[in-house]
């Protein structure tokens, strides 16, 4: 089934009014493509229906006006994301280390600028308390049962709290709380008062701990893809060929005595089983007959998408590097920008800075005019890299809550009480003939591309087992 990596999928859109297959997969992000690829490899006939005119879902690469490939969504790969690495190796998709050489910048709430090396400044307001609380988070995360989360000690107690409830119970240091808040914004594109504290612990355990999620070299932000992070998705889609139908949004999904029927307007795909591999918020756009079980519907309502924008500024060269700066920065205070990275191409033929705008910051910033938004972001980048950062060759915004079928940030989060009330029955338990994939359903690297891939593998295994059981019974 292997094909060489290519940024053009070569997927065709069929124009058939009725299609019969064994399994229909809804969504051609990494979860849906991985599901379909595993099924096809096992000899199962499969059709993938994707609402958008592209594959990749929340991973989306595009060439800027000046010719630089930029990642609008998920972009990094870490050493322990083994499934993602395996697929990248299989399809020959190259990676290169994230640039982190030079001094980083921290802009504090009072406007103080601090240059530092390593994961964080050695000293400063709130740093000692921040380190103490994050060490406690790691200790508690080690108690989480990733396969049966509801079996975790103190499960209900932790899920009843928000992250902010827990943080404030541990420290009164407002600077430490601000640091913790920025971490929550960066990981979940949400605010600490919005997210279940148990979900924070589950997520940390799923990814291997706090440092693994937050740092660069050897951690989750270790490397990037030469041809964009969706290169592997395009290679998977090419391998699947005509099985992937683009621009075909599933409007309704009906279970019958004979299987399932997925309706996309003028097309119906009839199958024995379905795998829905879209974010929880997108599930609500599908009319299910019969209606989904209470647990699944409750889970979806407790799993909103985060709020984030990625803004890329492209320059003739990465001029901050010769000055000894990494381009990495964190912002506290009034700036809409939370974090900045150097996103330049591997050969440094252009300089690229990417700014992340999260949560409540996004709500305020996105309400501004195009000119106002641009001015605020470029002011932040100028604080990081100097006045030259105010005059980019390209300025490109991707405001995810405004984006088509994804309906929000690059992942969802679970609100307080969501795991307790609906996790056991709603997280990934099949609903009759409908199975669930998506990074939110993963036990390992939940919320990441690697988690999306493993969720597809799990869903495919569920379906293969179910189909085999029916044959055996027959």
Order of alpha helices (4+ residues) and beta strands (2+ residues): beta-beta-alpha-beta-beta-beta-beta-alpha-beta-beta-beta-alpha-alpha-alpha-alpha-alpha-alpha-beta-alpha-beta-beta-beta-beta-beta-alpha-beta-alpha-beta-alpha-beta-beta-beta-alpha-alpha-beta-alpha-beta-alpha
